Amino acid sequence: MSEQERGPGRGQAEDVRRRWVGGGAFVVGLVGALAFFAFFPGLPHVIDWGAVLVALGVGGLMQWGCVAWLSRKGEVRVGVGCSGISWEGCAGAR
């Protein structure tokens, strides 16, 4: 979708929202992974460099997943419905 079709400033607002959501997802993934290593029974309750690196990786995956999900959710699919088949093939479409 072009900038003209979305209206002035819409693309910029969506980018800012994706950036904030991505940052929040990174923090949630980072803190969640560190909490897992700190409090999960059976693991040594020590945060070492390996746990920090894994937590950074989990945070990065969370950020990538949320931004990708928001980008896909914002796409407009024209002429597709009923689980991905064309409108002509839908049972209820007329």
N, C-alpha and C positions, 0 to 999 in steps of 0.2 A: 504494500500500500504506500503510495507516495505521500510526501508531506502536504501536498495540496488537498488530497482527499481527506486526510485526518484533521486538517484545520491548523491554524497557526499555533505553535507552541505545544501541541499534543505529543509529538514525538519526544520532545525534551522532558516533559513531565513523566512520560513512561520510562525514559532512561533513568531519571532520578529515582523513581519508585523501584525499579529493578536494582539499582545500586544499593539503596537502603535495605531492601529485602535480602539481597546477597550478603551484605555486611552482617545483618542480623543472623542469617543462617550460618555464616562462618563462626560467629561468636557462640551460638547455641551448640554447634558441632564441636568446637574446641572445648568449651566448658563441660559438655556432656561426656566427651572422651576422657578428659582429665578426671572428672568425677568417677567415671567407671574404673579407671586405674587406681584411684585413691580409696574407693569404698567397696569394691567388689570383693566378696569373701573368697578366700583362697589365693588371692594375688598378694604379693608383698605390697604393703601400703607405702610405697616409696615412688615418688614421681621422678624418674630418671630421664635422660635425654631421649631414650627410645620412646618413652611414653609421650614426651613433648612432640617428637617428630610425628608419631602416629596421630596425636590429637590435631596437629596442624594439617595432616593429610585428610583426616575426617572432616575438619572444618572446610577445607578446600572442596572436597566432594559435596558437602552440603550446599555450599555457595553455588557451585556449578549446577547442581541438580535443581535448586530453586530458581535460578536465573533461566535455565533452559526450560523449566516447566512454565514460568511466566511468559517467556517468549513464545512458546508453543500455544499457550492458552490465548494469547493475543492475536494469533493468526485468524484470518477470516477464510473459511473454506466455502467457496461458492459452488453450488450445484452438487454438494456431497451431503448425504444424510444416511440414516439407518445403518450405522456402523460402517461407514466408508463406501457404500455402494452408491451409484448415481441415483438421482431422484426418479428416473424412469423405472428403475428396478425395485423401488420401495413398494411394499404391499399396500401401505396406507396412503401413499402420496397420489394426488390427482392433479 
